[in-house]
Amino acid sequence: MTYADDLDPTSSVLAFYADDLRTRREAAKIKQREFAGMAHMAPSLLNKIEATKRLPTEALSRLADETFGTGTHFQRLWRLVIKYAYPSWFRPFVELEEAASAIRSFQVQVVPGLLQTEAYARAVFSARRIDPDELEEKVAGRLARQHILTRDRPPELWVVLDENVLRRPMGGVATMRDQLRGIIDASETPSTVVQVVPYSVGGHAGAGGPFAALTLDEGPDVVSVDGFLQGQILADPADVKAARRAYDLLTAAALSPSQSIDMIADALKEFSS
């Protein structure tokens, strides 16, 4: 029995979507691999969508409606899936992140969500001891955000990490190995820069906590500041200016991009030994 066989379609909007998609596909006698081909996606990805381990896309929802003759059922359901995949306070940030032309992220404890692997994201959420169904939905939501990095015109992503992020074995040794490799791979794309602030720097401008500064082509730039229970979005010009200054100081204190990747590679070797 697969995970999808055990789904409770009443547990969440995402579970209902996944169950309904699978039920209608099977009723139409379309195999999963065949439908994946129609959707121009890997069968493994469709399998995860039908098991609520990935969020569906708008394109898949449109194809489902066309294939199963369901009008706009899946397209309307998809909007609800996206809406409820994130906490209400976080949804505005996701929308702004989608629209950003440049993202400047500083993290002191964990890898930023846009660069997290699935196993690492699951470890981050698992540490909070949340309900298993909620866990899968949160992981799917986090991974869904990463699509902005693979679109035709991805945002410029500049990530500064405190050395803590490299040393904390989140999820265990194997998870950290894959995560550190993922960061190195991401740094090799033209649109992504990664720097590390080493312990040797001592105090730094990010001591106040993690934050992300978003540059928008339309509308004022904003800053997202993490909190214990929830974050907040700041749009006051003075706050945005302060965040920019803090980020400039962090990049100045951090190792160069190439030195940073060397440090990440060294951390990877330590987790591999």
matplotlib code that plots the C-alpha trace (Angstrom):
import matplotlib.pyplot as plt

x = [0.0, 1.4, 1.2, -1.4, -3.6, -3.7, -4.6, -7.6, -9.1, -10.9, -7.6, -6.7, -7.4, -4.1, -5.2, -8.6, -7.0, -4.5, -7.2, -9.6, -6.9, -5.9, -9.5, -10.5, -7.3, -7.8, -11.5, -10.4, -8.0, -5.0, -1.8, 0.2, 3.2, 0.9, -0.7, 2.8, 3.8, 0.7, 1.7, 5.3, 6.6, 8.5, 6.3, 8.1, 6.8, 3.2, 3.5, 4.5, 1.7, -0.8, 0.8, 0.6, 4.4, 4.5, 2.1, 0.3, 0.9, -1.6, -0.7, -1.4, -4.8, -5.7, -4.7, -6.8, -9.9, -9.4, -8.8, -11.5, -14.1, -14.4, -14.8, -12.6, -12.8, -9.1, -8.1, -10.3, -9.2, -5.6, -6.1, -7.3, -4.3, -1.9, -3.7, -3.8, -0.4, 1.1, 0.2, -2.0, 0.7, 3.2, 1.1, 1.8, 5.6, 5.3, 3.5, 6.1, 8.9, 7.3, 7.4, 10.9, 13.7, 16.3, 16.3, 18.9, 18.6, 20.5, 20.2, 21.8, 20.4, 19.1, 19.4, 17.0, 13.8, 14.6, 17.7, 16.4, 16.4, 13.2, 14.9, 16.3, 13.0, 11.3, 13.9, 13.3, 9.6, 9.9, 11.9, 8.7, 6.8, 3.9, 1.1, 2.3, -0.3, 0.6, 4.3, 3.9, 1.8, 4.4, 7.3, 5.4, 4.7, 8.3, 9.6, 6.9, 8.4, 11.7, 10.2, 11.1, 14.7, 14.2, 12.0, 13.3, 14.1, 14.9, 15.4, 18.9, 19.5, 22.2, 22.4, 24.6, 24.9, 26.3, 28.8, 26.2, 24.2, 27.0, 27.8, 24.3, 23.5, 19.9, 18.3, 21.5, 24.7, 23.2, 20.7, 23.4, 25.6, 22.9, 22.0, 25.5, 25.9, 22.7, 24.0, 27.2, 25.2, 23.0, 26.0, 27.2, 24.1, 24.7, 21.8, 22.8, 25.6, 26.4, 28.6, 29.4, 30.2, 32.8, 33.0, 36.3, 34.4, 32.9, 29.9, 28.3, 25.5, 23.1, 23.1, 19.5, 18.3, 17.5, 15.8, 15.2, 15.2, 13.2, 13.7, 10.5, 10.2, 6.8, 6.1, 8.4, 11.1, 10.3, 12.0, 10.8, 11.9, 11.6, 10.0, 9.4, 5.8, 5.5, 7.5, 6.5, 6.9, 8.3, 7.9, 8.8, 11.7, 13.8, 13.5, 14.4, 17.4, 18.5, 18.2, 20.3, 23.0, 23.0, 23.3, 26.1, 28.0, 27.3, 28.6, 31.7, 32.4, 31.7, 34.2, 34.3, 32.0, 34.8, 36.2, 32.6, 32.2, 35.5, 34.3, 31.0, 33.0, 35.2, 32.0, 30.8, 34.0, 33.5, 30.0, 31.3, 34.2]
y = [0.0, 3.4, 6.6, 7.8, 4.8, 6.0, 9.6, 11.1, 13.5, 15.4, 16.2, 19.2, 21.0, 19.6, 16.0, 16.5, 17.8, 14.8, 12.2, 13.7, 13.9, 10.3, 9.1, 10.8, 9.7, 6.1, 6.3, 7.5, 4.5, 6.8, 5.5, 7.8, 7.6, 8.5, 11.4, 12.7, 12.7, 14.6, 17.2, 17.3, 16.3, 13.3, 10.5, 10.7, 14.3, 13.4, 10.5, 12.9, 15.3, 12.5, 11.7, 15.4, 15.5, 18.2, 21.0, 20.8, 23.4, 25.7, 24.0, 20.5, 21.8, 23.1, 19.8, 17.9, 20.0, 19.6, 15.8, 14.9, 17.5, 19.1, 22.7, 24.8, 22.5, 21.7, 25.3, 26.7, 24.0, 24.8, 28.4, 27.1, 24.6, 27.5, 29.7, 27.2, 25.7, 28.7, 30.4, 33.4, 35.8, 34.2, 34.3, 38.0, 37.3, 34.3, 36.6, 39.3, 36.7, 35.6, 39.2, 40.0, 40.7, 40.4, 38.6, 39.2, 36.6, 36.3, 33.2, 32.4, 28.9, 27.2, 27.1, 29.6, 27.9, 28.7, 26.4, 23.7, 20.1, 18.0, 16.0, 19.2, 21.0, 18.0, 18.0, 21.7, 21.3, 18.0, 19.7, 21.6, 18.4, 19.2, 16.8, 14.4, 15.6, 19.2, 18.4, 17.0, 20.1, 22.5, 20.7, 20.7, 24.4, 25.2, 23.2, 24.8, 28.2, 27.1, 27.1, 30.8, 29.8, 27.7, 30.0, 31.7, 34.9, 33.9, 36.5, 37.4, 35.5, 36.5, 34.4, 35.1, 32.3, 32.4, 29.5, 28.0, 26.9, 24.7, 23.1, 22.2, 18.6, 19.3, 15.9, 14.0, 13.4, 12.2, 15.0, 17.6, 16.1, 16.4, 19.9, 21.2, 19.7, 21.4, 24.8, 24.3, 23.4, 26.4, 28.7, 27.5, 29.1, 32.6, 34.1, 32.8, 34.0, 32.4, 33.8, 32.6, 34.7, 32.6, 32.3, 34.2, 37.4, 37.5, 39.9, 41.0, 43.1, 40.2, 39.6, 40.8, 37.7, 36.4, 38.6, 38.8, 42.0, 41.9, 44.2, 44.7, 46.1, 47.6, 49.0, 49.7, 47.3, 45.3, 43.4, 40.2, 39.6, 36.2, 35.9, 33.1, 32.4, 34.4, 36.9, 40.4, 42.3, 45.9, 48.4, 51.6, 53.2, 53.6, 49.9, 48.9, 51.2, 49.7, 46.2, 47.2, 48.6, 45.5, 43.3, 45.4, 45.0, 41.3, 40.8, 42.8, 40.7, 37.4, 35.3, 35.9, 33.7, 31.4, 31.2, 30.6, 27.6, 26.3, 26.4, 24.7, 22.0, 21.5, 21.2, 18.6, 16.6, 16.7, 15.2, 12.6, 11.4]
z = [0.0, -1.0, 1.0, -1.5, -0.6, 3.0, 2.2, 4.1, 1.5, 4.4, 6.2, 4.0, 0.7, -0.6, 0.3, -1.3, -4.5, -4.6, -3.9, -6.5, -9.2, -8.6, -8.5, -11.7, -13.5, -12.6, -13.5, -17.0, -17.1, -17.6, -16.1, -13.9, -16.3, -19.2, -17.5, -16.4, -20.0, -21.0, -18.2, -19.4, -16.0, -14.6, -13.4, -10.0, -9.6, -10.4, -8.0, -5.3, -6.2, -5.8, -2.4, -1.2, -1.1, -3.8, -4.6, -7.9, -10.6, -12.4, -15.7, -14.3, -12.9, -16.4, -18.0, -15.5, -16.2, -20.0, -19.7, -17.3, -18.6, -15.2, -16.3, -14.0, -11.0, -10.6, -11.5, -8.7, -6.3, -7.1, -5.9, -2.6, -2.3, -2.8, -0.4, 2.4, 1.9, 3.8, 7.1, 6.5, 7.7, 5.3, 2.1, 1.3, 1.5, -1.0, -3.4, -3.1, -3.4, -6.7, -8.0, -6.7, -9.2, -6.5, -3.1, -0.4, 2.4, 5.7, 7.8, 11.1, 12.0, 8.9, 5.2, 3.6, 2.3, -1.4, -1.1, 1.2, 0.0, 0.7, 3.5, 5.1, 5.0, 6.6, 9.4, 10.0, 10.3, 12.2, 14.9, 15.7, 16.5, 14.2, 13.0, 10.2, 7.7, 8.4, 8.0, 4.5, 3.5, 4.9, 3.2, -0.2, 0.2, 0.9, -2.1, -4.3, -3.6, -5.3, -8.8, -9.1, -9.3, -12.4, -14.5, -17.6, -15.7, -12.1, -9.5, -8.4, -5.2, -2.8, 0.3, 3.4, 5.9, 9.4, 9.8, 12.3, 9.3, 8.0, 11.4, 12.8, 11.7, 10.9, 10.0, 10.5, 8.5, 5.2, 5.1, 5.7, 3.0, 0.4, 1.6, 1.5, -2.0, -3.0, -1.8, -3.8, -6.9, -6.5, -6.2, -9.7, -11.3, -12.7, -10.7, -7.2, -4.9, -1.6, 1.2, 4.7, 7.7, 9.6, 13.4, 13.3, 12.4, 15.9, 16.2, 12.9, 11.6, 11.4, 15.2, 15.3, 13.5, 10.0, 7.4, 3.6, 1.5, -1.7, -4.7, -6.7, -10.2, -9.3, -5.8, -2.9, -1.8, 1.4, 4.2, 5.8, 9.4, 11.0, 14.5, 17.0, 16.0, 12.8, 10.7, 9.6, 6.4, 6.7, 3.9, 5.8, 3.8, 7.0, 7.7, 4.2, 4.3, 7.6, 6.2, 3.1, 5.3, 7.5, 4.4, 3.0, 6.2, 6.3, 2.7, 3.6, 6.7, 5.0, 3.1, -0.7, -2.7, -3.7, -0.2, 1.1, -1.3, -0.1, 3.5, 2.6, 0.8, 3.9, 6.0, 3.5, 3.9, 7.7, 7.3, 4.9, 7.1]

ax = plt.figure().add_subplot(projection="3d")
ax.plot(x, y, z, "-o")
ax.set_aspect("equal")
plt.show()
